[in-house]
Amino acid sequence: MTQRCVIRDRWHSFMKEHYATLQDRIKAAIFDSLFVILLIYIATEILALFDNVKTYIRVLIFVFIFILYEPLFVSMFGGTIGHSRMNLTVKSSKDEKKNINLFQSLIRYLFKMILGWLSLLTIGSSEKKLAIHDSIVNSVVLSEKP
């Protein structure tokens, strides 16, 4: 085997390990779903301690939990708690050291919610294992397994 082939094979092997697998992404999504349920439970218990909770307070809590949790965490920390638990990070495909911005993260989340599990169908056919929602905003999910 030539040196060129060895380098190409090592690079190809690195790239396969570098991007998050479908299984890890699903595990992260399940973890986040359970985390959101926990947040809802905690919010419900806290709100039950008060007699009259203003509607706007309930709406703000709902918006944070269901709409802003993932986009805020992805843009600020490079991933959600589920991503972190699975050693995954969401980065810009143009510069894999940078997080995507809040606008990109909101658009990514919107398409992720609209398409649901269908968005994950393209992961197997993409060299960078991109879901549809990743392709739309030029993001990539990286695996940082020890």
C-alpha positions as CSV (number, residue, x, y, z in Angstrom):
1,M,0.0,0.0,0.0
2,T,1.4,3.4,-0.9
3,Q,1.9,6.2,1.6
4,R,-0.8,8.2,-0.2
5,C,-3.4,5.4,0.3
6,V,-2.4,5.0,4.0
7,I,-2.9,8.7,4.6
8,R,-6.2,8.7,2.7
9,D,-7.5,5.6,4.7
10,R,-6.5,7.2,8.0
11,W,-8.2,10.4,7.0
12,H,-11.3,8.6,6.0
13,S,-11.3,6.6,9.3
14,F,-10.8,9.9,11.3
15,M,-13.7,11.5,9.4
16,K,-16.0,8.6,10.2
17,E,-15.2,8.9,13.9
18,H,-15.2,12.7,13.9
19,Y,-18.9,13.1,13.0
20,A,-21.8,12.0,15.2
21,T,-23.5,8.7,14.5
22,L,-27.3,8.4,14.1
23,Q,-27.4,6.3,17.2
24,D,-25.6,8.9,19.3
25,R,-27.9,11.7,17.9
26,I,-31.0,9.6,18.8
27,K,-29.7,9.0,22.3
28,A,-29.1,12.7,22.8
29,A,-32.6,13.5,21.5
30,I,-34.1,11.0,23.9
31,F,-32.0,12.4,26.8
32,D,-33.2,15.9,25.9
33,S,-36.8,14.8,25.8
34,L,-36.5,13.4,29.2
35,F,-34.8,16.5,30.4
36,V,-37.6,18.7,29.0
37,I,-40.2,16.5,30.8
38,L,-38.3,17.0,34.0
39,L,-38.2,20.8,33.4
40,I,-42.0,20.7,32.8
41,Y,-42.5,18.8,36.0
42,I,-40.4,21.1,38.0
43,A,-42.1,24.2,36.5
44,T,-45.5,22.7,37.3
45,E,-44.6,22.0,40.9
46,I,-43.2,25.5,41.4
47,L,-46.2,27.2,39.8
48,A,-48.5,25.1,42.0
49,L,-47.0,26.8,45.0
50,F,-48.6,30.1,44.0
51,D,-52.3,30.9,44.0
52,N,-52.5,33.2,41.0
53,V,-49.7,32.9,38.4
54,K,-50.0,35.4,35.6
55,T,-50.6,34.0,32.1
56,Y,-47.5,35.7,30.7
57,I,-45.3,33.9,33.3
58,R,-46.7,30.6,32.2
59,V,-46.1,31.6,28.5
60,L,-42.5,32.6,29.2
61,I,-41.8,29.3,30.9
62,F,-43.4,27.4,28.0
63,V,-41.4,29.4,25.4
64,F,-38.2,28.8,27.3
65,I,-38.7,25.1,27.7
66,F,-40.2,24.2,24.3
67,I,-38.8,26.8,22.0
68,L,-35.6,28.4,23.4
69,Y,-33.9,25.5,25.4
70,E,-32.3,23.9,22.4
71,P,-31.4,27.0,20.3
72,L,-30.0,28.9,23.3
73,F,-27.9,25.9,24.5
74,V,-26.7,25.1,20.9
75,S,-25.7,28.7,20.2
76,M,-24.1,29.4,23.6
77,F,-22.6,26.1,24.6
78,G,-22.4,24.1,21.3
79,G,-25.1,21.7,22.3
80,T,-27.8,20.7,24.6
81,I,-27.5,18.7,27.8
82,G,-28.3,15.6,25.8
83,H,-25.5,16.5,23.3
84,S,-23.1,17.0,26.2
85,R,-24.1,13.7,27.8
86,M,-23.3,11.9,24.5
87,N,-20.1,13.9,23.9
88,L,-21.5,15.7,20.9
89,T,-21.2,19.3,19.8
90,V,-23.0,21.3,17.2
91,K,-20.6,23.5,15.2
92,S,-20.5,25.5,12.0
93,S,-19.6,23.4,9.0
94,K,-17.5,26.3,7.7
95,D,-15.4,26.5,10.9
96,E,-15.8,23.4,13.1
97,K,-14.3,25.3,16.1
98,K,-17.2,27.8,16.2
99,N,-20.7,27.4,17.5
100,I,-23.6,28.4,15.2
101,N,-25.2,31.7,16.0
102,L,-28.7,32.0,17.7
103,F,-30.5,32.7,14.4
104,Q,-29.0,29.6,12.7
105,S,-29.8,27.6,15.8
106,L,-33.4,28.8,15.8
107,I,-33.8,28.0,12.1
108,R,-32.1,24.6,12.7
109,Y,-34.5,23.8,15.5
110,L,-37.6,25.0,13.5
111,F,-36.8,22.6,10.6
112,K,-35.9,19.8,13.1
113,M,-39.4,20.2,14.7
114,I,-41.2,20.5,11.3
115,L,-39.5,17.5,9.8
116,G,-39.2,15.4,12.9
117,W,-37.4,12.1,12.5
118,L,-37.5,12.5,8.7
119,S,-34.7,15.0,9.1
120,L,-32.3,12.3,10.2
121,L,-32.8,10.1,7.0
122,T,-30.0,11.9,5.2
123,I,-27.3,11.1,7.9
124,G,-26.3,7.8,6.3
125,S,-25.9,9.3,2.8
126,S,-23.7,12.3,3.8
127,E,-20.0,12.2,4.3
128,K,-20.3,14.5,7.3
129,K,-23.4,12.7,8.5
130,L,-25.6,15.8,8.1
131,A,-29.3,15.7,8.9
132,I,-31.5,17.9,6.7
133,H,-31.7,20.6,9.4
134,D,-27.9,20.6,9.6
135,S,-27.6,21.1,5.8
136,I,-30.1,24.0,5.9
137,V,-28.0,26.1,8.3
138,N,-24.5,24.8,7.6
139,S,-24.1,23.1,10.9
140,V,-22.4,19.8,11.7
141,V,-22.6,17.5,14.8
142,L,-19.2,16.4,16.0
143,S,-18.4,13.4,18.2
144,E,-15.8,14.0,20.9
145,K,-15.6,10.5,22.2
146,P,-12.7,9.9,24.6
